[in-house]
Amino acid sequence: MSICPDIVRQRLIVEGIHNLGDIDATTISAFLRGLSDRLGMTPIADTFIFSPDAVSTLHHGIGGFQPWAESGCSLYTWREQRLFTLDIYSCKGFCADECLQYVQERLRPYALEWRLV
């Protein structure tokens, strides 16, 4: 990027169909805390858990956001489709392969796509 080239910015978007049972707040929190550890990020607040279930007719599921000193990441899930989207934005470089391995270990997806930006 040509705007503020002195600031590192790395993004990774991962989508897949998970092979787990129901995903709940405990699953989301544990996943995001573990991802923080695996990527060497510094959490600056507790994981924020949210669900559109009570107000949305569009989809049902649960998600979470983990703020880091280095930026943060979000995990969104769709219950019926078993879809998940992981969005990572960091001002510190990280190993995408390490993240993808973690996703494989924890969510056991049988379909997976990703893009590094």
N, C-alpha and C positions, 0 to 999 in steps of 0.2 A: 504494500500500500504506500502511496506517496504522501498521504496526510499523516503527520507526526510519525515519521519512520523510526524515531528513537523510542517509541513505546511499542513493546511486543504485544501482539494480539493474535491469539490462536483460538480457533473455533472448531468444534467437532460435533457433528449431528449424527446420531445413531438411531435407527429405527428397526424394529423387529417384531416378531410374533413370539411372545415368551411361552415357555413350557412349564409354567408354575401353576399352582392352584390359585385361589383367590389372593390378590395382593391387597394388603391393608397398610395402615399407617406405620406399623412396626416394620414391615418389609421395606417400605420406602425409606424410612429413617435409617435403617441398618445399611441399605444399599448405598445411600448418599454418604453416610459416615465412612463406610469402607472404601468408597471411591476416593474420598478426600485423602484418606491414608495412602491408598495405592498410588495416587498421582503426586503425593507430597504437597498437598494444598493445606492452607491454614484456615479452618473454620473460624468465623468471627461472630457467629450467632447460632442458635439452635436451628435445626431443620424446620422450615415452615411447611406444614402439610395442609393440603386443600383438596376439596372435592366439589364438583359441580352437581352432584346427584340431586340435591334438594331443589335446585333452581333451573336445571337444564333439561330440555327435551332433545338436545343435539347428541349428547353422549353421556355415558355414565362411567365413572372410574375414580381414580385417586391420583394425586400428584404431590410433588414436593420440590422445594427450592432450598439449596444449600449455599448461603453466601460465604465467600472466601475472601481473605485479604487480597488474593490474586484475582478475584472477580467472583464467579459462581457457576452453578449448574442446576438444571431442572430436569426432573423425570416426570413424564406424563404417562398415564396408562388408560386404556379403554377396556372396560371389563368384558363386554360381550365378544369383542374381536380379539382380545388378548394382545392387542397392539401396545407397544411402548415407544416413546420417543425420548431420547436423552439429548439435551442441549448443553454443551459445555462452552463457556467463554472464559478465557484466561489471559491475563497480562504476563503470565509466566509460561515459558515453553513446557510442554509435557509430551510424553510418549503416547501417541495414539494407539500403537499396538498393545501397550500395557493396559490402556483403557478397554480396548476391544476384548482382550483376554479376560479382564475382570467381568465384563458384561456376559461373556460366554459362561464363565464359572457361576455367576450369581443368578442370571435370568434364563439360562439354558435355552436360547432361542432356536427355533427350527427354521427361521427365515431371518436374515439380517442384511441391512444395507447401511452404508455410512458415507459421510463426506467430510473431509478435512478442508477447512477454509483458512 
